[in-house]
Amino acid sequence: MTSMPDVFLGSIDLLLPTNAVAALLLLDDSRYIMQLRDVKPHIFYPGHWGLFGGALDEGETEADALRRELHEELGFTPRNLSRFVRLDFDLSAIGAGKLYRAVYEVPVTQMEFATFALREGLACQALTPRDILTELRVTPYDSFAVWLHYARERLAPADRNRPAPRPASGNGGAM
């Protein structure tokens, strides 16, 4: 078997960037349910933790794609989902065009979580924001989505006439 660093950094397999959807599967206790990705050379970030989800099929809506992916990967049909954020990627400079990853918030009860049947990936686990953001190897775009969700009340308002709260210390929140 090939080691994770070899597959992650040493692979020469072709990657196919596409528009995608992902689920912030959120338990009542504020933990996020994450997937440990397979160690395969043809996927993005093999062997990393990430959100469940995947590519949109031709003509498929984001919501339908996410429902399909959650059913395929976990045998789970969400009661409801709401779009949280869309991350846009301009990969034109490397010939891959413009793509996006739409991230949806999906509430999950403990009883629903207990029925998850992992059908894709190496593991499925409920993780704290601290684990995701500081302890584990997580896909960077999913780490950013979790951080945005976790820190959403701290972000400056879209109404630029209202002053944003001042940071307690540091560099003023520069990205």
Buried (B, 14 or more C-beta within 10 A) or exposed (E): EEEEEEBBEEBEEEEEBBBBBBBBBBBEEEBBBBBBBEBEBEBBBBBBBBBBBBEBEEEBEBBEBBBBBBEEBBEBEBEEBEEBBBBEBEEEEEEBEEBBBBBBBBBBEEEBBEEBEBEBBEEBBBBBBEBBBEEBBBBEBBBBBBBBBBEEEEEEEEEEEEEEEEEEEEEEEEE
